[in-house]
Amino acid sequence: MAGEIDSATFVVVGGGIAGVSCVEGLSFLCPERRIILITASPFVKTVTNIIPLTKMLTQFDVEEKDAEALSAAHPSLSVIHDSVVKLDSADHTIITRDGRYIQYEKLCICTGAYPKVIAEGNPYVIGIRDTESVRDFEKRIATARKILVVGNGGIATEVVHELEGIEIVWAIKDKHISATFIDPGAAEFFLSQLQKDKPKKPVSTVKRLKYTASPGKDGEGHGAALGPDWHANINLSRTQSNKSKVSIEYECEVKKVLDSKDMHSIGEDWPVYAELTNGKIVGCDFIVSATGVIPNSSMFVDGNDLELSADGGIKVNWLMETSVQDVFAAGDVCTASWEHARHWFQMRLWTQARQMGMYAAKTMVGSYKNEEVYQDFCFELFSHVTNFFGFKVVLLGLFNGQKLNGEYEILLRVSRGMEYVKLVMRDGKLEGAVLIGETDLEEMCENLILDQLDLSIYGEDLLNPEIDVDDYFD
Ligand code: FAD
């Protein structure tokens, strides 16, 4: 295999949602040209059960599939299980760990991101990202009494909610939980869920996301990132009781991770301790580090004029083009460096990985055929649907007042334990929305944000269930 040379019109690196959406788009738009997908893990991620909720908002499941099944469905596609180690852009070639040289006319980098783990290499600190790390987590949780969860995004939120019968200390750097997605009001709404006994989960009812073990070929953890429901098929309960004791340490981070031998003086006996910036010392069985991700871009940089942004992502323009000719990027690995539409911003999520992958296919084909491409409408409005604490959560536009410099008003409707509706308003216009529960308001909110209608006449009645705003505007 060493020295083997291959070539294709389109080459895509990475078998996560972005890479797979990209090859599916390429094979649809340009079925006559050969496509190669190179991926470090033997399984690829595909999107299934797509349910459009509104024009912009799509709910879908993710399935891990054998790479063979993907190539069987797309005759012009060859999938190679290997890791890319170098890009030689002058020669339009990528080089793999197994010594393959693959030439491309248009290349798309979709290698995702890896977790930023505090105290990297410490055996008592784990980052959750791929199937391997989830299996490690499951093994450890089976015997653990107490853990420390560090981070305040989606993964930390899910860990704290899903764990059962264990003591959890949750260290967050913000003033309220889950700050990446929600405001203090919604955090309060969810906090009451943390105190509640959860209903026992039936083991077989989960229809989404069945993960199989997928170690990277070289065992280096290059598996695709997980996503919603990553916890669905693993056993996260420790005891007969299904309630965890959760204590939250607000506005702090981990200053130092300490070994058990340094800590005998405090009289407790835990395998690992963390010193927090608020001065507290937390002893526990292990630490879950869920403090964000770093784009997986380093192997493409050497010898190429590839511009990276401050967060390590590969900079792309509105056509998903990098600074290197004929090289595109999509998904978690890239940083959207065009001038964003007023109600859109980048967040490293499934939704955007899929949108970017599909759109990159369009722009690659446009570039190959020298055809004009218009930017996809999905980049007009931030939209995301997910589940937190068992509730459907829809986020639209500037849902947390992003970009508004604090100059906005909030309209709120809350039914404890049922729904939380927050509208972000400026100058009488809707700028963003957080819809928790079965609110049925997503379509109306999307239209109102996109149309920027003046809603001043409604005032607080905008959220009055007796008034049908939709009818008024129809
Ligand atoms: P990935 O899915 O990471 O895929 C990268 C691909 O590149 C993999 O196939 C990998 O094998 C391959 N690769 C890497 N390096 C190389 C190389 N050198 N050569 C060849 N192949 C390579 N998002 C949500 O929207 N909602 C959620 O609820 C949510 N929950 C999450 C929970 C967890 C635990 C995690 C870790 C992430 C979660 N995310 C969630 C984020 C979401 O998973 C990512 O945004 C999304 O998977 C990014 O897709 P991607 O295709 O860009 O990258």
Residues whose N, C-alpha, C, O or C-beta is under 5 A from the ligand:
A	BS01	FAD	V13 G14 G15 G16 I17 A18 G19 I38 T39 A40 S41 D82 S83 V84 C110 T111 G112 A113 I128 R129 G154 I155 H222 G223 A224 A225 L226 G227 P228 W230 A330 G331 D332 V333 R348 L349 W350 T351 A353 T386
